Amino acid sequence: MKIDLQYVNDRNGNTHAVQLPLSEWEKVMSRLKKYEQTLKIKTDLKQAFTEVAKLRKSKTKSQTLKDFLNEL
């Protein structure tokens, strides 16, 4: 993705901001949202697998899917 950027500099040449076309900003934000959703799914799956591993190691009785759904 090539983006036409414009840099905003002060009198000393220090960059303080970057400007890009609105259409490009919307593309960037859309892609960021997808990455955030993917990260959330991966994080949730990792946590779920960790919990399953703990349940398998423990001696306590685990709840069945049927019982879980009946509680809803």
N, CA, C and O atoms as a GROMACS GRO file, in nm:
protein
  288
    1MET      N    1   0.085  -0.117   0.000
    1MET     CA    2   0.000   0.000   0.000
    1MET      C    3   0.090   0.123   0.000
    1MET      O    4   0.162   0.149   0.097
    2LYS      N    5   0.087   0.199  -0.109
    2LYS     CA    6   0.165   0.322  -0.117
    2LYS      C    7   0.073   0.439  -0.084
    2LYS      O    8  -0.032   0.455  -0.146
    3ILE      N    9   0.114   0.520   0.013
    3ILE     CA   10   0.032   0.632   0.060
    3ILE      C   11   0.106   0.762   0.033
    3ILE      O   12   0.224   0.774   0.062
    4ASP      N   13   0.034   0.859  -0.023
    4ASP     CA   14   0.090   0.991  -0.049
    4ASP      C   15   0.087   1.073   0.080
    4ASP      O   16  -0.017   1.129   0.116
    5LEU      N   17   0.200   1.078   0.149
    5LEU     CA   18   0.209   1.148   0.278
    5LEU      C   19   0.266   1.288   0.261
    5LEU      O   20   0.347   1.314   0.172
    6GLN      N   21   0.221   1.378   0.348
    6GLN     CA   22   0.278   1.511   0.357
    6GLN      C   23   0.320   1.532   0.503
    6GLN      O   24   0.245   1.501   0.595
    7TYR      N   25   0.440   1.584   0.521
    7TYR     CA   26   0.492   1.605   0.656
    7TYR      C   27   0.481   1.753   0.692
    7TYR      O   28   0.508   1.841   0.610
    8VAL      N   29   0.442   1.779   0.817
    8VAL     CA   30   0.432   1.916   0.868
    8VAL      C   31   0.551   1.938   0.960
    8VAL      O   32   0.566   1.872   1.062
    9ASN      N   33   0.636   2.034   0.920
    9ASN     CA   34   0.759   2.063   0.995
    9ASN      C   35   0.754   2.203   1.055
    9ASN      O   36   0.686   2.292   1.004
   10ASP      N   37   0.826   2.220   1.164
   10ASP     CA   38   0.837   2.354   1.222
   10ASP      C   39   0.952   2.430   1.154
   10ASP      O   40   1.012   2.380   1.059
   11ARG      N   41   0.982   2.548   1.204
   11ARG     CA   42   1.086   2.632   1.144
   11ARG      C   43   1.223   2.567   1.145
   11ARG      O   44   1.307   2.595   1.060
   12ASN      N   45   1.246   2.479   1.244
   12ASN     CA   46   1.375   2.412   1.258
   12ASN      C   47   1.384   2.282   1.177
   12ASN      O   48   1.487   2.216   1.177
   13GLY      N   49   1.275   2.247   1.108
   13GLY     CA   50   1.274   2.125   1.028
   13GLY      C   51   1.233   2.000   1.103
   13GLY      O   52   1.241   1.890   1.048
   14ASN      N   53   1.188   2.016   1.228
   14ASN     CA   54   1.142   1.901   1.306
   14ASN      C   55   0.999   1.865   1.263
   14ASN      O   56   0.911   1.950   1.258
   15THR      N   57   0.978   1.739   1.233
   15THR     CA   58   0.847   1.692   1.191
   15THR      C   59   0.753   1.684   1.311
   15THR      O   60   0.788   1.627   1.414
   16HIS      N   61   0.634   1.743   1.296
   16HIS     CA   62   0.535   1.743   1.404
   16HIS      C   63   0.406   1.670   1.368
   16HIS      O   64   0.329   1.634   1.457
   17ALA      N   65   0.384   1.649   1.240
   17ALA     CA   66   0.260   1.584   1.200
   17ALA      C   67   0.277   1.523   1.061
   17ALA      O   68   0.368   1.558   0.985
   18VAL      N   69   0.187   1.432   1.031
   18VAL     CA   70   0.183   1.371   0.899
   18VAL      C   71   0.041   1.382   0.848
   18VAL      O   72  -0.055   1.355   0.921
   19GLN      N   73   0.027   1.423   0.723
   19GLN     CA   74  -0.105   1.433   0.662
   19GLN      C   75  -0.116   1.330   0.551
   19GLN      O   76  -0.019   1.304   0.480
   20LEU      N   77  -0.234   1.273   0.537
   20LEU     CA   78  -0.260   1.182   0.427
   20LEU      C   79  -0.404   1.202   0.381
   20LEU      O   80  -0.487   1.252   0.457
   21PRO      N   81  -0.433   1.165   0.257
   21PRO     CA   82  -0.570   1.182   0.208
   21PRO      C   83  -0.670   1.103   0.293
   21PRO      O   84  -0.638   0.997   0.345
   22LEU      N   85  -0.790   1.157   0.305
   22LEU     CA   86  -0.894   1.094   0.387
   22LEU      C   87  -0.924   0.952   0.340
   22LEU      O   88  -0.944   0.863   0.422
   23SER      N   89  -0.926   0.932   0.211
   23SER     CA   90  -0.954   0.796   0.159
   23SER      C   91  -0.848   0.697   0.207
   23SER      O   92  -0.880   0.583   0.239
   24GLU      N   93  -0.722   0.741   0.212
   24GLU     CA   94  -0.615   0.654   0.261
   24GLU      C   95  -0.628   0.631   0.411
   24GLU      O   96  -0.605   0.520   0.459
   25TRP      N   97  -0.665   0.735   0.484
   25TRP     CA   98  -0.686   0.722   0.629
   25TRP      C   99  -0.794   0.618   0.658
   25TRP      O  100  -0.779   0.537   0.749
   26GLU      N  101  -0.902   0.620   0.581
   26GLU     CA  102  -1.011   0.524   0.600
   26GLU      C  103  -0.963   0.381   0.572
   26GLU      O  104  -1.003   0.287   0.642
   27LYS      N  105  -0.878   0.365   0.471
   27LYS     CA  106  -0.821   0.232   0.442
   27LYS      C  107  -0.733   0.185   0.558
   27LYS      O  108  -0.741   0.069   0.599
   28VAL      N  109  -0.650   0.275   0.609
   28VAL     CA  110  -0.562   0.240   0.721
   28VAL      C  111  -0.645   0.199   0.842
   28VAL      O  112  -0.614   0.099   0.908
   29MET      N  113  -0.749   0.276   0.872
   29MET     CA  114  -0.832   0.246   0.989
   29MET      C  115  -0.907   0.114   0.970
   29MET      O  116  -0.924   0.038   1.066
   30SER      N  117  -0.952   0.087   0.850
   30SER     CA  118  -1.020  -0.039   0.822
   30SER      C  119  -0.927  -0.158   0.842
   30SER      O  120  -0.964  -0.259   0.902
   31ARG      N  121  -0.804  -0.144   0.793
   31ARG     CA  122  -0.706  -0.251   0.810
   31ARG      C  123  -0.669  -0.269   0.956
   31ARG      O  124  -0.654  -0.382   1.004
   32LEU      N  125  -0.656  -0.158   1.029
   32LEU     CA  126  -0.625  -0.165   1.171
   32LEU      C  127  -0.737  -0.238   1.247
   32LEU      O  128  -0.709  -0.319   1.335
   33LYS      N  129  -0.860  -0.208   1.213
   33LYS     CA  130  -0.974  -0.275   1.279
   33LYS      C  131  -0.968  -0.425   1.255
   33LYS      O  132  -0.994  -0.503   1.347
   34LYS      N  133  -0.936  -0.466   1.134
   34LYS     CA  134  -0.926  -0.610   1.104
   34LYS      C  135  -0.813  -0.674   1.185
   34LYS      O  136  -0.830  -0.784   1.237
   35TYR      N  137  -0.699  -0.606   1.195
   35TYR     CA  138  -0.588  -0.658   1.274
   35TYR      C  139  -0.626  -0.670   1.421
   35TYR      O  140  -0.592  -0.769   1.486
   36GLU      N  141  -0.698  -0.571   1.473
   36GLU     CA  142  -0.742  -0.576   1.613
   36GLU      C  143  -0.837  -0.692   1.636
   36GLU      O  144  -0.829  -0.761   1.738
   37GLN      N  145  -0.929  -0.716   1.541
   37GLN     CA  146  -1.022  -0.828   1.553
   37GLN      C  147  -0.947  -0.960   1.550
   37GLN      O  148  -0.978  -1.051   1.627
   38THR      N  149  -0.849  -0.972   1.462
   38THR     CA  150  -0.770  -1.094   1.452
   38THR      C  151  -0.692  -1.118   1.581
   38THR      O  152  -0.687  -1.230   1.631
   39LEU      N  153  -0.633  -1.013   1.634
   39LEU     CA  154  -0.559  -1.026   1.760
   39LEU      C  155  -0.650  -1.069   1.873
   39LEU      O  156  -0.612  -1.152   1.955
   40LYS      N  157  -0.771  -1.013   1.879
   40LYS     CA  158  -0.867  -1.050   1.984
   40LYS      C  159  -0.903  -1.198   1.974
   40LYS      O  160  -0.908  -1.268   2.074
   41ILE      N  161  -0.930  -1.245   1.852
   41ILE     CA  162  -0.964  -1.386   1.832
   41ILE      C  163  -0.848  -1.475   1.876
   41ILE      O  164  -0.869  -1.575   1.946
   42LYS      N  165  -0.726  -1.440   1.836
   42LYS     CA  166  -0.609  -1.520   1.874
   42LYS      C  167  -0.589  -1.521   2.024
   42LYS      O  168  -0.558  -1.625   2.083
   43THR      N  169  -0.608  -1.405   2.088
   43THR     CA  170  -0.592  -1.396   2.232
   43THR      C  171  -0.698  -1.480   2.303
   43THR      O  172  -0.667  -1.552   2.398
   44ASP      N  173  -0.822  -1.471   2.257
   44ASP     CA  174  -0.930  -1.549   2.317
   44ASP      C  175  -0.907  -1.699   2.300
   44ASP      O  176  -0.932  -1.777   2.392
   45LEU      N  177  -0.860  -1.740   2.182
   45LEU     CA  178  -0.834  -1.881   2.159
   45LEU      C  179  -0.720  -1.932   2.248
   45LEU      O  180  -0.727  -2.042   2.302
   46LYS      N  181  -0.617  -1.850   2.262
   46LYS     CA  182  -0.505  -1.890   2.348
   46LYS      C  183  -0.552  -1.908   2.492
   46LYS      O  184  -0.514  -2.005   2.559
   47GLN      N  185  -0.635  -1.815   2.539
   47GLN     CA  186  -0.689  -1.826   2.675
   47GLN      C  187  -0.777  -1.950   2.689
   47GLN      O  188  -0.772  -2.020   2.790
   48ALA      N  189  -0.858  -1.978   2.587
   48ALA     CA  190  -0.946  -2.095   2.591
   48ALA      C  191  -0.864  -2.224   2.598
   48ALA      O  192  -0.897  -2.313   2.677
   49PHE      N  193  -0.759  -2.234   2.518
   49PHE     CA  194  -0.676  -2.354   2.522
   49PHE      C  195  -0.606  -2.369   2.656
   49PHE      O  196  -0.588  -2.481   2.704
   50THR      N  197  -0.565  -2.258   2.715
   50THR     CA  198  -0.503  -2.262   2.848
   50THR      C  199  -0.602  -2.314   2.951
   50THR      O  200  -0.567  -2.396   3.036
   51GLU      N  201  -0.726  -2.265   2.944
   51GLU     CA  202  -0.828  -2.309   3.038
   51GLU      C  203  -0.862  -2.457   3.020
   51GLU      O  204  -0.883  -2.528   3.118
   52VAL      N  205  -0.866  -2.502   2.896
   52VAL     CA  206  -0.892  -2.644   2.869
   52VAL      C  207  -0.781  -2.730   2.927
   52VAL      O  208  -0.807  -2.835   2.986
   53ALA      N  209  -0.658  -2.686   2.910
   53ALA     CA  210  -0.544  -2.762   2.965
   53ALA      C  211  -0.553  -2.769   3.117
   53ALA      O  212  -0.525  -2.874   3.175
   54LYS      N  213  -0.590  -2.659   3.182
   54LYS     CA  214  -0.606  -2.660   3.327
   54LYS      C  215  -0.718  -2.753   3.370
   54LYS      O  216  -0.704  -2.826   3.468
   55LEU      N  217  -0.828  -2.752   3.297
   55LEU     CA  218  -0.940  -2.841   3.330
   55LEU      C  219  -0.900  -2.986   3.317
   55LEU      O  220  -0.937  -3.069   3.401
   56ARG      N  221  -0.825  -3.018   3.215
   56ARG     CA  222  -0.783  -3.158   3.194
   56ARG      C  223  -0.690  -3.205   3.305
   56ARG      O  224  -0.691  -3.323   3.341
   57LYS      N  225  -0.609  -3.113   3.359
   57LYS     CA  226  -0.516  -3.151   3.465
   57LYS      C  227  -0.584  -3.159   3.601
   57LYS      O  228  -0.539  -3.232   3.689
   58SER      N  229  -0.692  -3.084   3.618
   58SER     CA  230  -0.757  -3.080   3.749
   58SER      C  231  -0.846  -3.203   3.770
   58SER      O  232  -0.884  -3.271   3.675
   59LYS      N  233  -0.877  -3.227   3.895
   59LYS     CA  234  -0.960  -3.342   3.931
   59LYS      C  235  -1.107  -3.303   3.947
   59LYS      O  236  -1.192  -3.389   3.971
   60THR      N  237  -1.138  -3.175   3.933
   60THR     CA  238  -1.277  -3.132   3.949
   60THR      C  239  -1.358  -3.168   3.826
   60THR      O  240  -1.306  -3.184   3.716
   61LYS      N  241  -1.487  -3.182   3.849
   61LYS     CA  242  -1.578  -3.220   3.741
   61LYS      C  243  -1.602  -3.097   3.653
   61LYS      O  244  -1.638  -2.990   3.703
   62SER      N  245  -1.582  -3.113   3.524
   62SER     CA  246  -1.605  -3.002   3.433
   62SER      C  247  -1.751  -3.000   3.386
   62SER      O  248  -1.819  -3.103   3.388
   63GLN      N  249  -1.797  -2.886   3.345
   63GLN     CA  250  -1.933  -2.868   3.300
   63GLN      C  251  -1.944  -2.909   3.153
   63GLN      O  252  -1.858  -2.874   3.071
   64THR      N  253  -2.048  -2.982   3.120
   64THR     CA  254  -2.067  -3.021   2.981
   64THR      C  255  -2.127  -2.906   2.902
   64THR      O  256  -2.182  -2.812   2.960
   65LEU      N  257  -2.116  -2.913   2.772
   65LEU     CA  258  -2.173  -2.811   2.686
   65LEU      C  259  -2.324  -2.807   2.701
   65LEU      O  260  -2.385  -2.700   2.701
   66LYS      N  261  -2.384  -2.923   2.713
   66LYS     CA  262  -2.530  -2.931   2.730
   66LYS      C  263  -2.573  -2.858   2.857
   66LYS      O  264  -2.669  -2.781   2.855
   67ASP      N  265  -2.502  -2.882   2.967
   67ASP     CA  266  -2.536  -2.814   3.093
   67ASP      C  267  -2.516  -2.664   3.081
   67ASP      O  268  -2.596  -2.585   3.132
   68PHE      N  269  -2.408  -2.625   3.014
   68PHE     CA  270  -2.380  -2.484   2.994
   68PHE      C  271  -2.494  -2.418   2.916
   68PHE      O  272  -2.542  -2.311   2.954
   69LEU      N  273  -2.534  -2.479   2.808
   69LEU     CA  274  -2.640  -2.423   2.725
   69LEU      C  275  -2.774  -2.420   2.798
   69LEU      O  276  -2.855  -2.330   2.776
   70ASN      N  277  -2.797  -2.517   2.882
   70ASN     CA  278  -2.923  -2.519   2.960
   70ASN      C  279  -2.929  -2.404   3.060
   70ASN      O  280  -3.038  -2.359   3.096
   71GLU      N  281  -2.814  -2.357   3.104
   71GLU     CA  282  -2.812  -2.244   3.198
   71GLU      C  283  -2.848  -2.113   3.130
   71GLU      O  284  -2.889  -2.019   3.198
   72LEU      N  285  -2.835  -2.106   3.000
   72LEU     CA  286  -2.865  -1.982   2.928
   72LEU      C  287  -3.009  -1.958   2.918
   72LEU      O  288  -3.051  -1.858   2.860
   0.00000   0.00000   0.00000
